[in-house]
C-alpha cells in the first residue's frame, strides 16, 4: 500500500493488529485485509457524519434513505419488499423503518387495489414537505464530505467500489 497516505488515528489499532497477526501467522494478504477492514471501519463514521446533520430533524440516515427511495419512485409509491431490496435491508429492519415513518405521518400504508393482501407504501404531503426542508442541509453535508476529492479521484473510487460490489454480488 502507498506510504504517502493520510494518517488515520482511528485505524492505527487495526493496522497494528493486522501486522501482529501477520507476524504470528505469516502469509496473510496484508493489503487485502487492510482494505477490507478500512471499508468496514469507514461505515460507522459515514453514518455518524450524516446522522449528525439529520439530528435536528429527529431522523437517522437509514430512515432518511428509505424516505428518499420512496420519494424517487413513480407516484411516490413502493411495496415494502421493493424498499427492503433497494436499501439492502432485512425485512425486519424495513418493517421497523416503515413503522417509524408511518408514525411520523411521512408515509402511509395502503391496501393494493388489485390484491388486498398486498401493501403499498405512499409518501404523504407531510413527507414531501419534510424532504424539502431536510434536503438542503443534507446536500451541503455531502458536498463538505467530498470537497477534498478531485473529480478524477471520485471517479476512481466509484469504479473501484463498484468492481468490489460486483464481485460480492456474484
C-alpha positions as a printed Julia matrix, in Angstrom:
170×3 Matrix{Float64}:
   0.0     0.0     0.0
   1.08    3.58   -0.51
   3.22    5.08    2.21
   2.14    8.68    1.47
  -1.42    8.09    2.57
  -3.13   10.32    5.18
  -2.78    9.35    8.83
  -5.97    7.91   10.28
  -5.61    7.62   14.05
  -8.76    5.57   14.5
  -7.44    2.91   12.11
  -3.97    2.52   13.68
  -5.06   -0.22   16.08
  -6.45   -2.27   13.2
  -3.23   -1.88   11.21
  -1.15   -2.86   14.22
  -3.34   -5.89   14.93
  -3.1    -6.96   11.28
   0.69   -6.68   11.39
   0.88   -8.62   14.67
  -1.27  -11.41   13.28
   0.83  -11.48   10.1
   3.98  -11.94   12.19
   2.37  -14.78   14.14
   0.8   -16.38   11.06
   2.91  -15.42    8.04
   1.38  -15.35    4.59
  -1.58  -13.1     5.32
  -2.73  -10.92    2.41
  -1.95   -7.68    4.32
  -3.16   -5.2     1.69
  -6.41   -7.05    1.1
  -7.07   -7.44    4.82
  -6.42   -3.74    5.44
  -8.57   -2.63    2.51
 -11.44   -4.8     3.72
 -11.08   -3.6     7.3
 -10.81    0.02    6.14
 -14.1    -0.18    4.23
 -15.79   -1.73    7.26
 -14.15    0.85    9.55
 -15.4     3.79    7.49
 -19.07    2.8     7.58
 -19.88    3.88   11.16
 -18.03    7.15   10.59
 -20.11    7.84    7.48
 -23.31    7.01    9.32
 -22.29    9.25   12.22
 -21.41   12.07    9.84
 -24.8    12.04    8.16
 -26.74   11.24   11.33
 -25.29   14.42   12.86
 -26.89   16.56   10.15
 -30.18   14.68   10.48
 -30.37   15.18   14.27
 -32.29   18.47   14.02
 -34.93   16.55   12.06
 -35.04   13.72   14.62
 -34.11   11.2    11.96
 -31.23    8.86   11.17
 -29.58    8.11    7.86
 -31.24    4.7     7.48
 -34.74    6.17    7.78
 -33.77    9.14    5.6
 -32.63    6.85    2.79
 -35.86    4.87    2.98
 -37.8     8.11    2.66
 -35.7     9.15   -0.35
 -36.2     5.82   -2.11
 -39.95    6.27   -1.76
 -39.68    9.88   -2.97
 -37.77    8.75   -6.06
 -40.42    6.24   -7.21
 -43.17    6.9    -9.73
 -46.16    8.34   -7.93
 -44.0     8.11   -4.78
 -45.26    4.61   -4.07
 -43.45    1.33   -3.45
 -44.2    -2.05   -1.98
 -42.34   -2.96    1.22
 -40.26   -5.75   -0.33
 -39.01   -3.41   -3.07
 -38.0    -0.9    -0.4
 -36.17   -3.61    1.51
 -34.35   -4.72   -1.65
 -33.47   -1.17   -2.73
 -31.74   -0.49    0.59
 -30.35   -3.99    1.23
 -32.39   -4.11    4.46
 -33.7    -7.22    6.1
 -37.49   -7.44    6.0
 -37.48   -6.9     9.77
 -35.43   -3.72    9.54
 -37.56   -2.44    6.66
 -40.7    -3.0     8.75
 -39.18   -1.08   11.66
 -38.26    1.85    9.39
 -41.7     1.84    7.72
 -43.41    1.78   11.13
 -41.37    4.81   12.2
 -42.17    6.75    9.04
 -45.87    5.89    9.34
 -45.95    7.03   12.98
 -44.44   10.35   11.93
 -47.09   10.73    9.23
 -44.41   10.9     6.5
 -45.69    7.83    4.67
 -48.83    5.73    4.81
 -49.67    2.12    4.14
 -52.35    1.49    1.56
 -54.05   -1.73    0.56
 -53.33   -2.73   -3.01
 -56.43   -2.31   -5.18
 -55.63   -5.48   -7.15
 -54.77   -7.68   -4.17
 -55.83   -6.62   -0.69
 -53.2    -8.93    0.83
 -50.52   -6.63   -0.57
 -49.48   -3.31    0.92
 -48.3    -0.23   -0.91
 -46.3     2.49    0.81
 -47.04    6.05   -0.24
 -45.3     9.29    0.62
 -47.64   11.8     2.26
 -47.72   15.56    1.77
 -46.04   15.84    5.16
 -43.32   13.51    3.89
 -42.79   15.67    0.81
 -42.57   18.79    2.98
 -40.12   17.04    5.31
 -37.84   16.12    2.41
 -37.97   19.67    1.06
 -36.9    21.02    4.47
 -34.24   18.41    5.23
 -32.64   18.13    1.79
 -30.63   21.39    1.68
 -28.52   20.62    4.78
 -28.02   17.03    3.6
 -26.75   18.21    0.24
 -24.4    20.66    1.92
 -23.09   17.94    4.21
 -22.45   15.72    1.19
 -20.55   18.49   -0.59
 -18.42   19.11    2.5
 -17.54   15.43    2.83
 -16.26   15.13   -0.74
 -14.8    18.61   -1.27
 -11.19   17.44   -0.89
 -11.54   14.84   -3.65
 -10.98   15.69   -7.3
 -13.44   14.64   -9.97
 -10.9    12.02  -11.07
 -10.47   10.64   -7.55
 -14.22   10.35   -7.07
 -14.49    8.58  -10.42
 -11.71    6.15   -9.5
 -13.24    5.4    -6.12
 -16.65    4.86   -7.71
 -15.21    2.42  -10.26
 -13.22    0.5    -7.67
 -16.09    0.2    -5.2
 -18.48   -0.92   -7.94
 -15.93   -3.51   -9.03
 -15.77   -4.82   -5.47
 -19.57   -4.79   -5.13
 -19.93   -6.69   -8.4
 -17.53   -9.34   -7.11
 -19.54   -9.67   -3.89
 -22.9    -9.82   -5.68
 -21.78  -12.77   -7.84
